[in-house]
Structure formats: C-alpha cells, structure tokens
Amino acid sequence: MYNAQVFGRSSTDAASPCPYNEGPEFICIGSERSLRNRFQQAIGQVLGVALEAQGVDLHFADFACAGLQYDHVPDIVGLSITAQGTELRLVGEVMVPWVPEHSLSRVYGQTERLRHVFGQPILYMGDLQCAYGFISTYDETIFFRQAQLPSGEWHVEYSPVIYSTDVYESSGSQGHGSGPSVSMRQCMFYVATLASGQGPVNNQTPAAQWVWVLEEKLTEDVQQMTKWEIDGGAGPPFAVFKYLCHSATDSDKKTFMKIYFQIPIAGTEYQRPEVRQQQAAPPRKHRELDVLKDLK
C-alpha cells in the first residue's frame, strides 16, 4: 500500500539552547557485561579513531581477539597488528562502580585492600608479559606499568585515581604552581601510545613473589602543609611510612619498604573528592614504593 501522508518541511536549530545535547551519560547499565560494552563504545571506539589518525598501532578489543591460550579472560585488551599477527600490548580489568568495595578512591590509601583490588590486573600483566595495564570502574581508573629496577627486580608502578569527570586544564590554571589536570581519555591515549611501542616484557618472577607482606610499621613521618606554605615553594604535603616486610613465599626473606602518600592540604581534608583530586601531584611524586635494603 502507498501512504500519501505529507510530512512537514520545518527544521530544528542546528544546536539545542539547553545543555542536554552535551550530557556525557544517558545510558543505564546493570551488569559487568554492559559496563564492558559501554567502555568499548565510549573509550575504545572514540580513542581508536584518534589513535588511527595519529598513526598509533593499537586497537582496543576483547581478549578472544588476541588468540592466546590463557586460564583467565581479561575484560579489555589493546592489540597491535604485526607481520606475525596480533600482539598484546595493554590489558585491562573493569569492575561495576555500584559495589562500594570497588571504589578505587576509597581504597587508594589502604595498603591491604589495595593489594586485593590490584591483584587481578597485575596477575594478567605478569602472566601475559604485558608492560601496561589498567583497572577501571568507568567512573574511576588507575593505570599500571611493570618495569625492571637496576637491581634486576621487577616492580609495578601505578597512577593516581583518574576520574571520568576530570577535564583538561592547563598548568597553572588551578592556582600558582599547580600542574595540569588531564582527562581519563587523555591518560588512556597516552598509555596506549606508550604500550603500542612496547613489546613483551621478560618478567620471570613467579606471581607469588610479587607480593610482600607488611609485618610491622617502624617509622611514620607526616609533613602537613597549608596552601600558603605550598604557594611559597614548600611542595605538596606527604606522609612516609617505613615497614618491615617479608616475602609471601619465604618468611625469612625480609626487606624494608617505604610507602609515600600524598595527603590533603591542611584545611581541605573534608572537602569534596573533586577538590582534593585537584591537589594530586604527578604519579612519580604521588606514590612510590622504594625497597631500601634486602635483609637476606
């Protein structure tokens, strides 16, 4: 049948006068599978176009595309295309954000809980010889890099918590001496660029030996600072804790470990998380694990 209905020829404005046309999220999800799909659509697809335009050989994918035999299934991977096929460059784990125990910002300063949260993606990185990785709830993301120390030992470095609401602000725009603020997509693009040029790492450390158990806190040094002191060049406030530790696989193998925390500026401890997040120092200063002496 033929429908002879006549449609109107009026047109809408090119842009809506209200802010809703720029709203970042209008999709509801209720499972980890939906979260993975949303991550690939909002991060993988968008950054895939940008990486392709910049000539960066890295494609976001699911683990099945890697063609590897493995007992576990990472949620997100980054692959490079080589003459031999695909090579794994980046591995990621996503967790649903509505479970309180999954909040990365809540556990960031709690060593024991942090170890449990980081364990799965770091295990993937070690088993799959992948130098770069991340863990994300979509709302919050932390990036990882495994690297070899001059002593020959391997360790994992990790970033501050990057929020999905973070936006780019140039250096100094948040106050005198402040560093730039970057968005989650900018961070992911940068890590993807680094990962694309990094081949497999030859870390032969057994997974169990990556873990050190904290036995006793030996010293504590807290350097609180006010905004006035920081503007005067004193640097960000921090706390340093020195622990006696032993290997998870050999209790007789001990070491000292220093853990550095960046702490809030005096007077801002109870302000909103996004206010405190703006105080974050670069990753190399924000948190560091330093093995001081092997006590074999």
C-alpha positions, 0 to 999 in steps of 0.5 A, a space after each residue: 500500500 502507498 501512504 500519501 501522508 505529507 510530512 512537514 518541511 520545518 527544521 530544528 536549530 542546528 544546536 539545542 539552547 539547553 545543555 542536554 545535547 552535551 550530557 556525557 551519560 544517558 545510558 543505564 547499565 546493570 551488569 559487568 557485561 554492559 559496563 564492558 560494552 559501554 567502555 568499548 563504545 565510549 573509550 575504545 571506539 572514540 580513542 581508536 579513531 584518534 589513535 588511527 589518525 595519529 598513526 598509533 598501532 593499537 586497537 582496543 578489543 576483547 581478549 578472544 581477539 588476541 588468540 592466546 591460550 590463557 586460564 583467565 579472560 581479561 575484560 579489555 585488551 589493546 592489540 597491535 597488528 604485526 607481520 606475525 599477527 596480533 600482539 598484546 600490548 595493554 590489558 585491562 580489568 573493569 569492575 561495576 562502580 555500584 559495589 562500594 568495595 570497588 571504589 578505587 578512591 576509597 581504597 587508594 590509601 589502604 595498603 591491604 585492600 589495595 593489594 586485593 583490588 590490584 591483584 587481578 590486573 597485575 596477575 594478567 600483566 605478569 602472566 601475559 608479559 604485558 608492560 601496561 595495564 589498567 583497572 577501571 570502574 568507568 567512573 574511576 581508573 588507575 593505570 599500571 606499568 611493570 618495569 625492571 629496577 637496576 637491581 634486576 627486580 621487577 616492580 609495578 608502578 601505578 597512577 593516581 585515581 583518574 576520574 571520568 569527570 576530570 577535564 583538561 586544564 592547563 598548568 597553572 590554571 588551578 592556582 600558582 604552581 599547580 600542574 595540569 589536570 588531564 582527562 581519563 581519555 587523555 591518560 588512556 591515549 597516552 598509555 596506549 601510545 606508550 604500550 603500542 611501542 612496547 613489546 613483551 616484557 621478560 618478567 620471570 618472577 613467579 606471581 607469588 613473589 610479587 607480593 610482600 607482606 607488611 609485618 610491622 610499621 617502624 617509622 611514620 613521618 607526616 609533613 602537613 602543609 597549608 596552601 600558603 606554605 605550598 604557594 611559597 615553594 614548600 611542595 605538596 604535603 606527604 606522609 612516609 611510612 617505613 615497614 618491615 616486610 617479608 616475602 609471601 613465599 619465604 618468611 625469612 626473606 625480609 626487606 624494608 619498604 617505604 610507602 609515600 602518600 600524598 595527603 590533603 592540604 591542611 584545611 581541605 581534608 573534608 572537602 569534596 573528592 573533586 577538590 582534593 583530586 585537584 591537589 594530586 601531584 604527578 604519579 612519580 611524586 604521588 606514590 612510590 614504593 622504594 625497597 631500601 635494603 634486602 635483609 637476606 
